[in-house]
Amino acid sequence: MSLKEQIDSGIKEAMKAKKKEELTALRSIKSLILLAETEKGSHESLSNDAEMKLLMRAAKQRKESAETYAANNRQELAEAELVELAVIERYLPQQMSEAELKSKVEEIIKRTGATGPADMGKVMGVATKELAGKADGKAISVTVKNLLNP
């Protein structure tokens, strides 16, 4: 079942259960998918990779918005963003733990032959491709930086 079909199914369930916040989040995801599908030069349906990138971007936006609202004492808005984030995360693959991420990055560093901070770009290029959807880009960057700067 494609992501679009899963979202459609989720929208129906949220409507039946009268879950307003969940419905809002699912509709925003569907809107993102429809926009991406109708973009100039795009194919009729999105690849799994493109769908995951869309979801990761949406999750990142919700997380950043929630942090901004919380910092400005707008707790009700921050909570709404966190609810939407929780809904989005249900459709994302399971995120790697810190230990798993560190292990994978160490493996990539060995494979690429990186020796220091100057090789960060080379490692990040491989790591972001291999770990896309499994770990946050910021977490990957921090881990790579820590491992290359002893």
C-alpha positions in Angstrom: 0.0 0.0 0.0 1.4 3.4 -1.0 1.8 6.2 1.4 -1.0 8.1 -0.3 -3.4 5.2 0.2 -2.3 4.8 3.8 -3.0 8.5 4.4 -6.4 8.3 2.7 -7.2 5.4 5.0 -6.0 7.3 8.0 -8.2 10.3 7.0 -11.3 8.1 6.9 -10.5 6.6 10.3 -9.9 10.0 11.8 -13.1 11.3 10.4 -15.1 8.4 11.8 -13.4 8.7 15.2 -13.8 12.5 15.1 -10.1 13.1 15.9 -9.7 16.7 14.7 -6.0 17.1 15.4 -5.1 13.8 13.6 -7.3 14.8 10.7 -5.5 18.1 10.3 -2.1 16.4 10.3 -3.2 13.8 7.8 -4.7 16.3 5.5 -1.5 18.4 5.5 0.5 15.3 4.6 -1.9 14.5 1.8 -1.6 18.1 0.6 2.2 17.8 0.5 1.9 14.6 -1.5 -0.6 16.1 -4.0 1.6 19.2 -4.5 4.7 17.1 -5.1 2.8 14.9 -7.6 1.5 17.9 -9.6 4.9 19.7 -9.6 6.3 20.6 -12.9 8.5 17.8 -14.3 7.4 15.2 -11.7 6.1 11.7 -12.5 2.5 10.7 -11.8 3.3 9.0 -8.5 6.1 9.6 -6.0 8.8 7.0 -5.3 9.1 5.6 -1.7 12.3 7.7 -1.3 10.5 10.9 -2.3 7.6 10.1 0.0 10.0 9.6 2.9 11.8 12.9 2.2 8.5 14.7 2.2 7.6 13.1 5.6 11.0 13.8 7.0 10.8 17.5 5.9 7.2 17.8 7.4 8.4 16.2 10.7 11.4 18.5 10.9 9.1 21.6 10.3 6.7 20.5 13.0 9.6 19.9 15.5 11.1 23.3 14.8 7.7 25.0 15.0 7.0 23.4 18.3 10.4 24.5 19.7 9.8 28.0 18.5 6.3 28.2 20.0 7.6 26.7 23.3 10.4 29.3 23.5 7.8 32.0 23.0 5.5 30.7 25.7 2.8 29.6 23.2 2.3 26.2 24.8 -1.1 25.5 23.1 0.4 26.0 19.6 3.5 23.9 20.5 1.2 21.1 21.7 -0.7 21.2 18.4 2.5 20.9 16.5 3.7 18.0 18.6 0.4 16.2 18.0 0.9 16.6 14.2 4.5 15.4 14.6 3.3 12.3 16.4 0.9 11.5 13.5 3.6 12.1 10.9 6.1 9.9 12.7 3.6 6.9 12.5 4.2 6.9 8.8 8.0 7.2 9.0 10.3 4.2 9.3 11.6 3.4 12.8 14.4 5.9 13.7 17.8 4.5 14.6 19.0 4.7 18.2 22.2 6.7 19.0 24.2 3.5 19.4 23.0 2.1 16.1 23.7 5.5 14.4 27.2 5.7 15.8 27.9 2.1 14.7 26.7 2.8 11.1 28.7 6.0 10.9 31.8 4.3 12.2 31.4 1.7 9.5 31.0 4.4 6.8 34.1 6.2 8.1 36.1 3.0 7.7 34.7 2.3 4.2 35.4 5.8 3.0 38.9 5.9 4.6 38.1 9.2 6.3 40.8 10.3 8.8 39.8 13.7 10.1 37.5 16.7 10.0 38.6 17.5 6.4 36.8 14.3 5.3 33.5 15.2 6.8 31.9 16.1 3.4 32.8 12.7 2.0 31.4 10.8 5.0 28.2 13.0 5.1 27.5 12.3 1.4 27.5 8.6 1.9 25.9 8.7 5.4 22.9 10.8 4.3 22.2 8.5 1.4 22.4 5.3 3.3 20.6 6.5 6.4 17.9 8.6 4.7 14.6 8.1 6.6 16.3 6.1 9.3 18.0 9.0 11.1 17.7 12.8 11.3 20.2 14.7 9.2 21.3 16.8 12.2 21.9 13.7 14.3 24.0 12.2 11.5 26.0 15.4 11.2 26.7 15.6 14.9 27.7 12.0 15.1 30.1 12.3 12.1 31.6 15.5 13.6 32.2 13.8 16.9 33.7 10.7 15.4 36.1 12.7 13.1 37.2 15.1 15.8 38.8 12.8 18.4 
